Amino acid sequence: MQGLMQDYPLTLVHVFGRGELYHRDKQVVTSYPTGMHRITYGEWADRTRRLGGVLDDLGISADGRVATFAWNTSRHLELYFAAPCTGRVLHTLNIRLFPEQLTYIVNHANDEVIFIDKSLLGLLSPLFPTFGCVKHLVVMDDTSDGKPLPDWPGVQVHDYEELLARAKPVQFSVEDENQAAAMCYTSGTTGNPKGVVYSHRSCFLHTMGAMTVDSLGARESDVILPVVPMFHANAWGLAYAGVAAGSTLVMPGANLSGPALADLIVNEKVTVAAGVPTIWMQVLPELKGRDTSALRSIPCGGSAVPKALSEGYREQVGLPITQAWGMTETSPIASVCFMSEADRQLSVEEQAELRTTVGQIAFGVEARVMVPESNTPVPWDGETSGDLQCAGPWIAANYYNDDRASESFTEDGWLRTGDVAVVDPKGRIRLVDRTKDLIKSGGEWISSVEIENELMGHPKVKEAAVIGVVHERWGERPLACVVVRDGESLTKQEVLDHIAPSLAKWQMPDDVVFIDEVPKTSVGKFSKKTLREQFADYKLPS
């Protein structure tokens, strides 16, 4: 027997419509170098509909990829809805990726247009000739510097506000909830980044998940500050959830310094502020003695939250950091560590220890931790580790136009997250290792293999292995362990000079140590576990 409910498509058109219809007087606030810019949802919705008309006027294909290279602003939020609600696909470009990766991503996704903040032109303009598919560049002026727009042979360059002023508003309609809405490329893989494509259905359901009270709990009364970039897995879903709920949204723009963010939290009476640990390390000292009574939640993800940092906020602000976990492939909210009623009866120290876990898996998502050798679930004893795998309606099932899926998905369709975890008797998950030795620095993945390949390209290097070591500010930073060829001599600076042209600054090792031999496993592979144990207490240069 079948149910007799309507087959109503779950799309972002509905999310947008709620913000436009029910919350017209709420605001989107953006911090620009020239000052604070405030726009009501009603004004923002009108601009978003006209932006849909801009995409029509530019001749962007019915399902064309619309790329953004931008900070968190109200204009970026307009693109978040105008592209998918007209049937196109929003493609957020990570401004921190290495140039060769950006070239690959733009061409692989077949981006037809790039919307770029003017302050970021210097990062992207050298790459313009490498983009074979882009027909239009639209510049969003966040500087007011009066400088002319760049020239790009074969590509039409436009001013965002001029296009918007000429365009007519359009009606939004998406009938197929499984149609692509947005895409984002992972930055933590070896080789080329992998494209994750979100459907309208997955974005809609993830939005509902982010609005549940034991998740991020977005609500109408909230003032949400998404410090997490909008190019990081849809800003953790807060841009969509905030609009759906009618929350006030505070966009930090380009200034992510501790003082600037602290001012926003205090002056705008922020209730929810979301970002990576390195951000909150900078902000904490700037909040001392100031009124933060409006804050109700500080979600933190991207890398493990140090216990000392969470407790620092509890002691100074009166609110500990809430650890969330996910990845690009999980849209990204997969778990949020909340305290249950029973947990709140525990001692302060016991609660602090629990907050170092990623908590129970989120409603709507399934998780399992499997013993690789037997492919059986680990016991919930808090000690036995295994591979963490996820499944659910907002979990990726494949990668875009990529034949590497077999290594990331099980035969029965579960996502291999790449994390090693244990589960306690109450189902709380604790991450204990990473299966591919990736290094998480300030919320960004760094591939140790990529650095090793560059190191071993030096004629005097015999072997090299890269591991992550603890860093007070960034969580982890790369340490290069180098074996010099017999009869040769090599300095730290020579090593760094050799790899610098091939790596982004934030990917560079913080230090180089010279060792006699890279330890090996029984099958001859580099044993990074042994190296991590050897350098567990290593102090990086400040």
C-alpha positions as CSV (number, residue, x, y, z in Angstrom):
1,M,0.0,0.0,0.0
2,Q,1.4,3.4,-1.0
3,G,0.9,6.6,0.9
4,L,-1.3,9.3,-0.5
5,M,0.9,12.4,0.0
6,Q,1.8,15.0,-2.6
7,D,5.0,14.5,-4.6
8,Y,6.4,17.9,-3.8
9,P,9.9,18.6,-5.0
10,L,12.4,19.5,-2.3
11,T,14.3,22.4,-3.9
12,L,16.2,25.6,-2.9
13,V,13.4,27.6,-4.6
14,H,11.3,26.8,-1.5
15,V,14.1,27.8,0.9
16,F,14.5,31.1,-1.0
17,G,10.8,31.7,-1.1
18,R,10.4,31.5,2.7
19,G,13.0,34.1,3.2
20,E,11.5,36.4,0.6
21,L,7.9,35.9,1.7
22,Y,8.0,35.7,5.5
23,H,11.2,37.6,6.5
24,R,11.4,40.6,4.2
25,D,12.4,43.0,7.0
26,K,15.3,40.8,8.4
27,Q,18.8,41.8,7.4
28,V,21.9,40.6,5.7
29,V,24.8,42.6,7.1
30,T,28.2,42.7,5.3
31,S,31.5,44.1,6.6
32,Y,33.4,45.9,3.8
33,P,36.6,47.9,4.1
34,T,34.4,51.0,3.5
35,G,32.1,50.1,6.4
36,M,29.0,48.0,7.2
37,H,26.5,47.4,4.4
38,R,23.0,46.4,5.4
39,I,20.3,45.1,3.2
40,T,16.8,43.7,4.0
41,Y,15.8,40.2,2.9
42,G,13.2,41.9,0.7
43,E,15.8,44.0,-1.1
44,W,18.2,41.0,-1.2
45,A,15.5,38.8,-2.7
46,D,14.7,41.4,-5.5
47,R,18.4,41.6,-6.3
48,T,18.7,37.8,-6.4
49,R,15.8,37.5,-8.8
50,R,17.4,40.1,-11.1
51,L,20.7,38.2,-10.8
52,G,18.8,35.3,-12.3
53,G,18.0,37.6,-15.2
54,V,21.6,38.5,-15.5
55,L,22.5,34.8,-16.0
56,D,19.9,34.7,-18.7
57,D,21.2,37.9,-20.3
58,L,24.8,36.5,-20.3
59,G,23.5,33.4,-22.1
60,I,24.6,30.9,-19.4
61,S,23.5,27.4,-20.3
62,A,20.4,25.9,-18.7
63,D,22.5,23.9,-16.4
64,G,25.7,25.9,-16.8
65,R,28.3,26.1,-14.0
66,V,28.4,29.5,-12.3
67,A,31.7,29.9,-10.5
68,T,32.4,32.2,-7.6
69,F,35.7,33.5,-6.3
70,A,34.6,35.6,-3.4
71,W,34.4,36.3,0.3
72,N,31.4,35.9,2.5
73,T,29.1,38.8,1.5
74,S,25.5,39.5,0.6
75,R,26.4,39.4,-3.0
76,H,27.8,36.0,-2.7
77,L,24.6,35.0,-0.9
78,E,22.7,36.3,-4.0
79,L,24.7,33.9,-6.2
80,Y,24.0,31.1,-3.7
81,F,20.4,31.2,-4.7
82,A,20.2,32.8,-8.2
83,A,22.3,30.1,-9.8
84,P,20.6,27.0,-8.5
85,C,17.1,28.5,-8.5
86,T,17.3,29.1,-12.2
87,G,18.5,25.6,-12.9
88,R,22.2,26.4,-13.0
89,V,24.9,25.0,-10.8
90,L,26.7,27.1,-8.3
91,H,30.5,26.3,-8.2
92,T,32.3,27.9,-5.3
93,L,36.1,28.1,-5.9
94,N,38.4,27.9,-3.0
95,I,40.6,31.0,-3.0
96,R,43.3,29.2,-1.1
97,L,44.0,26.5,-3.6
98,F,47.3,26.2,-5.5
99,P,47.0,27.8,-9.0
100,E,47.3,24.6,-10.9
101,Q,44.5,23.1,-8.9
102,L,42.3,26.1,-9.7
103,T,43.0,25.7,-13.4
104,Y,42.1,22.1,-13.2
105,I,38.9,22.7,-11.2
106,V,37.6,25.5,-13.5
107,N,38.2,23.5,-16.6
108,H,37.0,20.2,-15.2
109,A,33.7,21.7,-14.0
110,N,33.4,23.6,-17.3
111,D,32.6,26.9,-15.7
112,E,31.0,29.4,-18.1
113,V,31.2,32.5,-15.9
114,I,33.2,33.5,-12.8
115,F,31.9,36.0,-10.3
116,I,34.9,37.5,-8.5
117,D,35.4,40.0,-5.7
118,K,37.6,42.8,-7.0
119,S,40.0,42.4,-4.0
120,L,40.8,38.9,-5.2
121,L,41.6,39.8,-8.9
122,G,45.3,39.6,-8.1
123,L,45.0,36.0,-7.1
124,L,43.1,34.9,-10.2
125,S,44.2,37.2,-13.0
126,P,47.4,35.3,-13.8
127,L,45.4,32.2,-14.4
128,F,42.9,33.8,-16.9
129,P,44.7,32.4,-19.9
130,T,44.5,28.8,-18.5
131,F,40.7,28.8,-18.3
132,G,39.5,27.3,-21.6
133,C,35.8,27.3,-21.0
134,V,35.1,30.7,-19.2
135,K,33.1,33.2,-21.4
136,H,32.4,35.9,-18.8
137,L,34.1,37.5,-15.8
138,V,31.8,39.5,-13.5
139,V,33.6,41.7,-11.0
140,M,32.0,42.6,-7.7
141,D,33.6,45.8,-6.4
142,D,34.3,45.3,-2.7
143,T,37.1,47.9,-2.7
144,S,35.8,51.2,-4.2
145,D,39.4,51.8,-5.4
146,G,38.3,53.3,-8.7
147,K,40.7,51.0,-10.7
148,P,39.5,49.9,-14.1
149,L,38.3,46.3,-14.8
150,P,40.9,43.9,-16.2
151,D,41.2,42.9,-19.8
152,W,40.9,39.2,-20.7
153,P,41.2,38.4,-24.4
154,G,38.3,36.4,-25.6
155,V,36.3,36.9,-22.4
156,Q,33.7,39.5,-21.7
157,V,34.4,41.4,-18.4
158,H,31.4,43.0,-16.6
159,D,30.7,45.1,-13.5
160,Y,28.2,43.2,-11.2
161,E,26.1,46.2,-10.3
162,E,25.8,47.5,-13.8
163,L,24.5,44.1,-15.0
164,L,22.1,44.0,-12.1
165,A,20.7,47.5,-12.8
166,R,19.9,46.5,-16.4
167,A,18.4,43.1,-15.6
168,K,14.8,42.2,-15.1
169,P,13.7,39.9,-12.2
170,V,12.8,36.3,-13.1
171,Q,10.6,33.7,-11.6
172,F,12.4,30.7,-10.0
173,S,11.4,27.2,-10.8
174,V,13.1,23.8,-10.4
175,E,10.9,20.8,-10.9
176,D,13.4,18.0,-10.4
177,E,14.7,17.8,-6.8
178,N,17.6,15.5,-7.9
179,Q,18.9,18.2,-10.2
180,A,22.4,19.5,-9.4
181,A,22.3,22.7,-7.3
182,A,25.9,23.3,-6.3
183,M,29.3,21.7,-6.6
184,C,32.5,22.0,-4.5
185,Y,35.9,20.3,-5.0
186,T,37.8,18.6,-2.2
187,S,41.2,20.0,-1.3
188,G,42.4,17.0,0.7
189,T,43.1,14.5,-2.0
190,T,46.3,13.4,-3.6
191,G,46.4,14.3,-7.3
192,N,43.7,16.5,-8.7
193,P,40.8,17.6,-6.5
194,K,37.5,15.7,-6.7
195,G,34.2,17.3,-7.5
196,V,31.2,16.8,-5.2
197,V,27.8,17.7,-6.7
198,Y,25.0,18.6,-4.3
199,S,21.4,18.1,-5.5
200,H,18.5,20.4,-4.6
201,R,17.1,17.5,-2.5
202,S,20.3,17.1,-0.5
203,C,20.7,20.8,0.1
204,F,17.0,21.0,1.2
205,L,17.3,18.1,3.6
206,H,20.7,19.3,4.9
207,T,19.1,22.7,5.6
208,M,16.4,21.0,7.7
209,G,19.1,19.0,9.5
210,A,21.0,22.2,10.3
211,M,17.8,23.7,11.8
212,T,17.3,20.9,14.3
213,V,18.0,21.8,17.9
214,D,20.7,19.2,18.5
215,S,22.5,20.2,15.4
216,L,23.2,23.9,14.5
217,G,19.7,24.8,15.5
218,A,19.3,27.8,13.1
219,R,16.2,29.8,14.0
220,E,14.5,33.1,13.3
221,S,15.8,34.8,16.4
222,D,19.4,34.0,15.5
223,V,22.1,36.4,14.4
224,I,24.4,34.1,12.5
225,L,28.1,34.9,11.7
226,P,29.4,32.3,9.2
227,V,33.1,32.9,9.5
228,V,33.6,29.5,7.7
229,P,34.1,30.5,4.1
230,M,31.2,30.2,1.6
231,F,33.6,28.1,-0.6
232,H,33.9,25.5,2.1
233,A,31.0,23.0,1.6
234,N,28.3,25.6,1.4
235,A,29.4,27.5,4.5
236,W,28.4,24.4,6.5
237,G,24.8,24.9,5.4
238,L,24.4,28.1,7.4
239,A,23.7,30.3,4.4
240,Y,20.7,28.1,3.4
241,A,19.5,27.4,6.9
242,G,19.7,31.1,7.9
243,V,17.6,32.2,4.9
244,A,15.1,29.3,5.6
245,A,14.7,30.3,9.2
246,G,14.8,34.1,8.6
247,S,17.9,34.6,10.7
248,T,19.9,37.8,10.5
249,L,23.1,37.0,8.7
250,V,26.3,38.8,9.4
251,M,28.9,38.4,6.6
252,P,32.5,39.1,7.6
253,G,33.9,39.9,4.2
254,A,37.6,39.8,3.7
255,N,38.7,40.9,7.2
256,L,38.9,37.7,9.3
257,S,41.3,39.1,11.9
258,G,40.6,38.5,15.6
259,P,39.8,42.1,16.4
260,A,37.4,42.5,13.4
261,L,35.5,39.3,14.2
262,A,35.3,40.2,17.9
263,D,33.8,43.6,16.9
264,L,31.2,41.9,14.8
265,I,30.3,39.4,17.5
266,V,29.9,42.2,20.1
267,N,28.4,45.0,17.9
268,E,26.0,42.9,16.0
269,K,25.0,40.8,19.0
270,V,25.8,37.6,17.2
271,T,24.1,34.4,18.6
272,V,25.8,31.8,16.4
273,A,29.4,32.1,15.2
274,A,30.9,29.3,13.2
275,G,34.5,28.8,12.1
276,V,37.6,26.7,12.4
277,P,39.8,26.4,15.5
278,T,42.5,28.8,14.3
279,I,39.9,31.5,13.9
280,W,38.7,31.1,17.5
281,M,42.3,31.1,18.8
282,Q,42.7,34.7,17.4
283,V,39.3,35.9,18.6
284,L,39.3,34.7,22.2
285,P,41.8,37.3,23.6
286,E,39.9,40.1,21.7
287,L,36.6,39.2,23.6
288,K,38.1,39.7,27.1
289,G,35.9,42.0,29.2
290,R,33.4,42.6,26.4
291,D,29.7,41.9,26.3
292,T,29.2,38.5,24.5
293,S,25.9,37.6,26.3
294,A,24.0,37.2,23.0
295,L,26.1,34.2,22.0
296,R,24.4,30.9,22.4
297,S,26.6,28.6,20.2
298,I,30.1,28.5,18.8
299,P,30.2,25.7,16.3
300,C,33.7,24.7,15.3
301,G,34.9,22.2,12.7
302,G,37.5,21.7,10.0
303,S,39.9,20.1,12.5
304,A,39.9,18.8,16.0
305,V,39.0,21.4,18.6
306,P,41.7,21.6,21.3
307,K,40.3,21.0,24.8
308,A,42.2,24.0,26.1
309,L,40.6,26.3,23.5
310,S,37.0,25.1,24.2
311,E,37.6,25.5,27.9
312,G,39.1,28.9,27.4
313,Y,35.8,30.0,25.8
314,R,33.8,28.4,28.6
315,E,35.9,30.2,31.3
316,Q,36.0,33.6,29.6
317,V,32.8,33.8,27.5
318,G,30.8,31.4,29.6
319,L,30.2,29.2,26.5
320,P,32.4,26.3,25.4
321,I,33.0,25.6,21.8
322,T,30.8,23.0,20.1
323,Q,32.7,20.6,18.0
324,A,31.1,19.7,14.7
325,W,32.4,17.2,12.2
326,G,31.9,16.6,8.5
327,M,33.6,17.0,5.1
328,T,32.8,18.3,1.6
329,E,31.3,14.9,0.8
330,T,28.8,15.1,3.7
331,S,27.4,18.6,2.8
332,P,29.1,18.9,5.4
333,I,27.2,18.4,8.8
334,A,27.6,14.8,9.8
335,S,27.7,15.2,13.6
336,V,27.6,17.9,16.2
337,C,28.8,17.2,19.8
338,F,25.9,18.3,22.0
339,M,25.6,17.5,25.7
340,S,22.6,15.3,26.5
341,E,20.6,15.7,29.7
342,A,22.6,13.0,31.3
343,D,25.9,14.6,30.2
344,R,25.0,17.9,31.8
345,Q,24.9,16.2,35.2
346,L,28.6,15.2,34.8
347,S,31.5,17.2,36.3
348,V,33.0,20.2,34.4
349,E,36.1,18.1,33.6
350,E,34.1,15.1,32.4
351,Q,32.0,17.4,30.1
352,A,35.2,19.0,28.8
353,E,36.5,15.6,27.9
354,L,33.3,14.6,26.1
355,R,33.5,17.8,24.0
356,T,36.7,16.5,22.4
357,T,34.6,13.9,20.6
358,V,32.5,14.7,17.5
359,G,29.4,13.3,19.3
360,Q,26.7,11.1,18.0
361,I,26.0,11.1,14.3
362,A,23.5,13.7,13.1
363,F,19.8,12.9,12.6
364,G,19.4,11.9,9.0
365,V,22.9,10.4,8.7
366,E,24.1,6.9,9.4
367,A,27.6,6.0,10.5
368,R,29.5,2.9,11.0
369,V,33.1,2.2,12.1
370,M,34.4,-0.9,10.4
371,V,37.4,-3.2,11.1
372,P,39.2,-3.2,7.7
373,E,40.5,-6.7,8.0
374,S,37.1,-8.4,8.7
375,N,34.7,-5.6,7.4
376,T,32.7,-5.9,10.6
377,P,31.5,-3.2,12.9
378,V,33.8,-2.4,15.9
379,P,32.3,-2.8,19.4
380,W,31.1,0.3,21.1
381,D,33.8,0.2,23.7
382,G,35.5,3.5,23.1
383,E,38.8,1.6,22.4
384,T,38.5,-0.5,19.3
385,S,39.3,1.6,16.2
386,G,38.2,1.2,12.6
387,D,37.4,3.1,9.4
388,L,34.6,5.7,9.8
389,Q,32.0,5.4,7.0
390,C,28.8,7.4,6.4
391,A,25.6,7.1,4.4
392,G,22.5,9.3,4.1
393,P,20.5,11.7,1.9
394,W,23.1,14.4,2.0
395,I,26.1,12.2,1.7
396,A,27.9,12.0,-1.7
397,A,27.4,8.8,-3.7
398,N,30.1,9.5,-6.3
399,Y,32.5,12.2,-7.7
400,Y,31.9,14.3,-10.7
401,N,33.4,12.9,-13.9
402,D,36.1,11.0,-11.9
403,D,37.2,7.4,-12.0
404,R,38.6,7.4,-8.5
405,A,35.4,6.7,-6.7
406,S,36.2,3.1,-6.0
407,E,38.7,4.1,-3.4
408,S,36.3,6.4,-1.6
409,F,33.1,4.3,-1.5
410,T,32.3,0.8,-0.3
411,E,30.7,-1.9,-2.5
412,D,27.4,-1.2,-0.7
413,G,27.6,2.5,-1.3
414,W,28.9,4.0,2.0
415,L,31.3,6.9,2.0
416,R,34.8,6.1,3.3
417,T,35.6,9.3,5.2
418,G,39.3,8.6,5.5
419,D,39.1,8.9,9.3
420,V,39.9,6.2,11.8
421,A,37.6,6.4,14.8
422,V,36.3,4.7,18.0
423,V,32.8,4.6,19.3
424,D,31.9,4.8,23.0
425,P,28.9,2.9,24.6
426,K,26.6,5.9,23.9
427,G,27.5,6.0,20.2
428,R,29.7,9.1,20.5
429,I,32.4,9.1,17.9
430,R,36.0,10.0,18.6
431,L,38.5,10.5,15.7
432,V,41.9,9.0,16.4
433,D,43.8,9.0,13.1
434,R,43.6,9.7,9.4
435,T,43.9,6.8,7.0
436,K,45.8,8.7,4.3
437,D,48.1,10.7,6.5
438,L,46.7,14.0,5.4
439,I,47.6,17.0,7.5
440,K,44.8,19.4,8.7
441,S,46.2,22.9,9.1
442,G,43.8,25.7,10.0
443,G,40.8,23.9,8.5
444,E,42.7,23.1,5.2
445,W,43.9,19.7,4.2
446,I,47.5,19.4,3.1
447,S,48.6,16.4,1.1
448,S,51.8,14.9,2.6
449,V,52.4,12.9,-0.6
450,E,52.4,16.0,-2.7
451,I,55.1,17.6,-0.6
452,E,57.1,14.3,-0.5
453,N,57.0,14.1,-4.3
454,E,58.5,17.6,-4.5
455,L,61.1,16.9,-1.9
456,M,62.3,13.7,-3.6
457,G,62.7,15.6,-6.8
458,H,65.7,17.2,-5.3
459,P,68.9,15.5,-6.7
460,K,70.5,15.3,-3.3
461,V,67.4,13.8,-1.5
462,K,67.4,10.0,-1.1
463,E,64.1,9.6,0.8
464,A,61.6,12.0,2.3
465,A,58.4,11.6,4.4
466,V,56.1,14.3,5.7
467,I,54.1,14.1,8.8
468,G,51.8,16.5,10.7
469,V,53.0,17.7,14.1
470,V,51.1,19.7,16.7
471,H,51.0,23.5,16.3
472,E,49.4,25.8,18.9
473,R,47.7,28.1,16.3
474,W,47.1,25.9,13.2
475,G,46.3,22.6,14.9
476,E,48.9,20.8,12.7
477,R,51.7,21.8,10.5
478,P,53.9,19.7,8.1
479,L,57.3,18.5,9.2
480,A,59.6,17.2,6.4
481,C,61.8,14.3,7.4
482,V,64.6,14.1,4.8
483,V,67.3,11.5,4.1
484,V,70.3,12.9,2.1
485,R,72.1,10.9,-0.5
486,D,75.5,9.4,0.6
487,G,78.3,11.8,0.1
488,E,76.0,14.8,-0.3
489,S,75.3,17.7,2.0
490,L,72.1,19.7,2.2
491,T,70.7,22.5,4.3
492,K,67.2,23.2,5.4
493,Q,67.0,26.4,3.4
494,E,68.1,24.6,0.2
495,V,65.3,22.1,0.7
496,L,62.7,24.8,1.2
497,D,63.9,26.8,-1.7
498,H,63.6,23.8,-4.0
499,I,60.0,23.0,-3.2
500,A,58.7,26.6,-2.8
501,P,57.9,27.2,-6.5
502,S,55.6,24.2,-6.5
503,L,53.7,24.7,-3.3
504,A,51.3,27.3,-1.9
505,K,52.7,29.1,1.1
506,W,50.3,27.5,3.5
507,Q,51.4,24.0,2.2
508,M,55.1,24.6,2.9
509,P,56.6,22.5,5.8
510,D,57.3,24.6,8.9
511,D,60.6,22.7,9.5
512,V,62.9,20.2,7.9
513,V,64.7,17.5,9.9
514,F,67.5,15.2,8.6
515,I,67.3,11.5,9.5
516,D,69.3,8.5,8.5
517,E,66.5,6.5,7.1
518,V,62.7,6.7,6.8
519,P,61.3,3.8,8.8
520,K,59.4,1.1,6.8
521,T,56.5,-1.2,7.4
522,S,56.7,-5.0,6.8
523,V,55.7,-4.5,3.2
524,G,58.3,-1.7,2.6
525,K,56.0,1.3,2.8
526,F,57.0,4.4,4.8
527,S,55.9,4.0,8.4
528,K,54.6,7.5,9.2
529,K,53.1,6.1,12.4
530,T,56.7,5.4,13.6
531,L,57.7,8.9,12.6
532,R,54.8,10.5,14.4
533,E,55.7,8.6,17.5
534,Q,59.4,9.7,17.1
535,F,58.5,13.4,16.7
536,A,55.4,13.4,19.0
537,D,57.0,16.1,21.2
538,Y,58.8,18.0,18.5
539,K,58.6,21.8,18.9
540,L,58.3,23.6,15.6
541,P,60.2,26.9,15.2
542,S,58.0,29.9,16.1
